[in-house]
Amino acid sequence: MNKQPLQAREEQQPRRWCYACRRPRVTCLCASITRLATRSRFVLLTHPLEYRRVRIGTGRITHLSLPNSEVHVGVDFSKHKRINEVINDCRTESYLLYPVRARLNLSRGEYMPQPQRPPVFFLIDSTWTCAKKVLRRSGNVRALPRVGFDLVAESDFAIKRQPDRACLATIEAAHRCLMALAAHGHESLEAEDGRRLLAPFLRIMEIQQDYPGAPLDAVNAR
């Protein structure tokens, strides 16, 4: 008979993971995720450090929430076959969604899409420092016309300090982009759709509140 305490036996059991959202099953986010169909396509460029170290990266949640999206991991995308295919596709229009030196402001209606050429928005999924490295090495992405939006509120990513008030979590940037497009009739989305998109992100904040002061990696391991 095994006389080992139940709690000790449970702690020794392999931790179960959700392979969709890549979180422990006890804090799985899949029930909070709603898949939203969009005309716009999002290409997420994820830095390797973000991909390996952050199990709860919001880029992953963004991809799961937006079927019209794809994720690529790397630093130098200048010779990346798929990225260059997307950029050079004459059937679409590619833009870099980036807060610095944006040429077109989505909130002010400066972006005017062509009906036959849906937009593709490249979004760098990484820390601010790593995002700069990706741009330095990826001349093809850096050369894309930049779009941005009015910063009506700072990031709600309470568990991670942002270096600048213009910095947002990946899913927040996608959300504000889509809502700005919808406000000018370029996306068929309602405010409720926007709330659904942010639901898993807000769920992350709720989970963190259960472990105040705990590092993000420690919360993910529970």
C-alpha positions as CSV (number, residue, x, y, z in Angstrom):
1,M,0.0,0.0,0.0
2,N,1.3,3.4,-0.9
3,K,1.4,5.5,2.3
4,Q,2.7,8.6,0.6
5,P,0.4,11.7,1.2
6,L,-2.1,12.3,-1.6
7,Q,-0.8,15.9,-2.1
8,A,2.8,14.6,-2.6
9,R,1.6,12.0,-5.1
10,E,-0.4,14.6,-7.0
11,E,2.7,16.9,-7.2
12,Q,4.7,14.0,-8.7
13,Q,2.3,13.3,-11.4
14,P,3.1,14.7,-14.9
15,R,1.6,18.2,-15.5
16,R,-1.1,18.1,-18.1
17,W,-0.9,20.7,-20.8
18,C,-3.3,22.1,-23.4
19,Y,-1.5,21.9,-26.7
20,A,-3.7,24.5,-28.3
21,C,-3.1,27.5,-26.0
22,R,0.1,25.9,-24.5
23,R,-1.0,26.4,-21.0
24,P,-1.5,24.0,-18.1
25,R,-5.0,22.5,-18.4
26,V,-6.0,24.0,-15.1
27,T,-5.5,27.5,-16.5
28,C,-6.4,26.7,-20.2
29,L,-7.7,29.7,-22.1
30,C,-9.4,27.9,-25.0
31,A,-12.9,28.3,-23.5
32,S,-12.3,32.1,-23.6
33,I,-11.2,32.2,-27.3
34,T,-13.6,33.1,-30.0
35,R,-12.5,32.7,-33.6
36,L,-13.3,35.9,-35.6
37,A,-13.4,36.0,-39.4
38,T,-11.7,39.1,-40.8
39,R,-11.0,40.5,-44.3
40,S,-7.6,41.6,-43.1
41,R,-4.8,39.1,-42.7
42,F,-2.3,39.2,-39.9
43,V,1.2,37.9,-40.2
44,L,2.8,37.5,-36.8
45,L,6.6,37.6,-36.7
46,T,7.6,36.0,-33.4
47,H,11.0,36.4,-32.0
48,P,12.5,33.0,-30.9
49,L,12.9,34.2,-27.3
50,E,9.2,35.1,-27.2
51,Y,8.3,31.7,-28.7
52,R,10.5,29.7,-26.3
53,R,10.3,31.5,-23.0
54,V,6.8,32.8,-22.8
55,R,4.2,30.0,-22.8
56,I,1.5,32.6,-22.4
57,G,2.5,34.9,-25.2
58,T,-0.4,36.9,-26.5
59,G,0.7,36.3,-30.1
60,R,-0.4,32.7,-29.8
61,I,-3.8,33.8,-28.5
62,T,-4.1,36.2,-31.4
63,H,-3.4,33.5,-33.9
64,L,-5.9,31.2,-32.3
65,S,-8.5,33.9,-32.3
66,L,-8.0,35.1,-35.9
67,P,-8.3,32.3,-38.5
68,N,-7.0,34.6,-41.2
69,S,-3.5,34.8,-39.6
70,E,-0.2,33.0,-39.6
71,V,2.8,32.8,-37.4
72,H,6.5,32.7,-38.3
73,V,9.4,32.4,-35.8
74,G,12.7,34.1,-36.5
75,V,14.8,37.2,-36.4
76,D,16.0,37.8,-40.0
77,F,13.1,37.4,-42.4
78,S,14.8,39.1,-45.4
79,K,15.2,35.8,-47.2
80,H,12.2,34.0,-45.7
81,K,10.3,32.3,-48.6
82,R,6.8,32.6,-47.2
83,I,7.2,36.2,-46.0
84,N,8.5,37.3,-49.4
85,E,5.6,35.5,-51.1
86,V,3.2,37.5,-49.0
87,I,4.9,40.8,-49.5
88,N,5.2,40.3,-53.3
89,D,1.7,39.1,-53.8
90,C,0.0,41.6,-56.1
91,R,-3.4,40.4,-55.0
92,T,-3.0,41.9,-51.5
93,E,-1.5,45.0,-49.9
94,S,1.1,44.6,-47.1
95,Y,1.6,47.0,-44.2
96,L,3.7,47.0,-41.1
97,L,1.6,47.7,-38.0
98,Y,4.2,49.5,-35.9
99,P,3.8,52.5,-33.6
100,V,7.0,54.4,-34.7
101,R,6.9,56.7,-37.7
102,A,3.5,55.3,-39.0
103,R,2.6,56.8,-42.4
104,L,-1.1,56.0,-42.2
105,N,-3.3,56.5,-39.1
106,L,-6.1,53.9,-39.1
107,S,-8.1,55.8,-36.5
108,R,-8.3,58.9,-38.6
109,G,-9.3,57.1,-41.8
110,E,-6.1,57.7,-43.6
111,Y,-5.9,54.1,-44.8
112,M,-8.1,53.5,-47.9
113,P,-8.2,49.9,-49.0
114,Q,-8.6,48.7,-52.5
115,P,-11.7,46.6,-52.8
116,Q,-9.9,43.8,-54.8
117,R,-6.8,43.8,-52.6
118,P,-7.4,42.8,-49.0
119,P,-4.8,44.2,-46.5
120,V,-2.1,42.1,-44.8
121,F,-0.8,43.5,-41.6
122,F,2.6,42.4,-40.3
123,L,2.9,42.5,-36.6
124,I,6.1,41.8,-34.6
125,D,5.4,39.6,-31.6
126,S,8.2,40.2,-29.2
127,T,9.6,42.5,-26.6
128,W,10.3,46.1,-27.7
129,T,14.0,45.4,-27.8
130,C,13.7,42.3,-29.8
131,A,11.2,43.9,-32.2
132,K,13.9,46.4,-33.1
133,K,16.3,43.6,-33.9
134,V,13.8,42.0,-36.2
135,L,13.4,45.2,-38.1
136,R,17.1,45.9,-38.3
137,R,17.7,42.5,-39.9
138,S,14.5,42.2,-42.0
139,G,14.9,44.8,-44.6
140,N,11.9,43.5,-46.6
141,V,9.6,44.0,-43.5
142,R,11.2,47.3,-42.5
143,A,10.5,48.7,-46.0
144,L,6.8,48.1,-45.8
145,P,4.5,51.2,-45.3
146,R,3.7,51.6,-41.7
147,V,0.3,52.0,-40.2
148,G,-0.7,53.0,-36.7
149,F,-3.7,54.2,-34.7
150,D,-4.5,56.8,-32.0
151,L,-3.4,55.7,-28.5
152,V,-6.7,56.2,-26.7
153,A,-5.5,54.1,-23.7
154,E,-2.4,52.5,-22.5
155,S,-1.8,48.7,-22.4
156,D,-3.8,46.6,-19.9
157,F,-1.0,44.1,-19.7
158,A,-0.7,44.6,-16.0
159,I,1.6,41.6,-15.5
160,K,4.3,43.0,-17.8
161,R,5.7,46.5,-17.7
162,Q,5.8,48.2,-21.1
163,P,8.9,50.4,-21.9
164,D,6.7,53.0,-23.6
165,R,3.0,54.0,-23.4
166,A,2.7,53.3,-27.1
167,C,3.7,49.6,-26.6
168,L,0.8,47.1,-26.5
169,A,0.4,43.4,-26.1
170,T,0.2,41.7,-29.5
171,I,-3.5,40.9,-29.1
172,E,-4.2,44.5,-28.0
173,A,-2.5,45.8,-31.2
174,A,-4.6,43.5,-33.4
175,H,-7.7,44.4,-31.5
176,R,-7.2,48.2,-31.9
177,C,-6.3,47.8,-35.6
178,L,-9.4,45.8,-36.3
179,M,-11.7,48.2,-34.4
180,A,-10.2,51.2,-36.2
181,L,-10.8,49.4,-39.5
182,A,-14.4,48.6,-38.5
183,A,-15.1,52.2,-37.5
184,H,-14.4,53.2,-41.1
185,G,-16.3,50.4,-42.7
186,H,-13.3,48.3,-43.7
187,E,-14.2,45.3,-41.4
188,S,-17.6,43.8,-40.5
189,L,-17.0,43.7,-36.8
190,E,-19.0,45.1,-33.9
191,A,-17.9,46.2,-30.5
192,E,-18.9,42.9,-29.0
193,D,-16.6,41.1,-31.4
194,G,-13.8,43.3,-30.1
195,R,-14.7,42.3,-26.5
196,R,-14.6,38.6,-27.5
197,L,-11.2,39.0,-29.1
198,L,-9.8,40.4,-25.8
199,A,-11.6,37.9,-23.6
200,P,-8.6,35.5,-23.3
201,F,-6.3,38.4,-22.6
202,L,-8.5,39.6,-19.8
203,R,-8.6,36.0,-18.5
204,I,-4.8,36.1,-18.2
205,M,-5.1,39.1,-16.0
206,E,-7.7,37.3,-13.8
207,I,-5.4,34.3,-13.4
208,Q,-2.5,36.6,-12.4
209,Q,-4.7,38.2,-9.7
210,D,-4.9,34.8,-8.0
211,Y,-1.1,34.8,-7.6
212,P,-0.2,38.5,-6.8
213,G,3.5,39.2,-7.0
214,A,4.3,35.9,-8.6
215,P,6.5,36.0,-11.7
216,L,4.8,35.1,-15.0
217,D,6.7,31.8,-15.4
218,A,5.7,30.7,-11.9
219,V,2.1,31.4,-12.7
220,N,2.3,29.4,-15.9
221,A,3.8,26.4,-14.0
222,R,0.9,26.1,-11.6
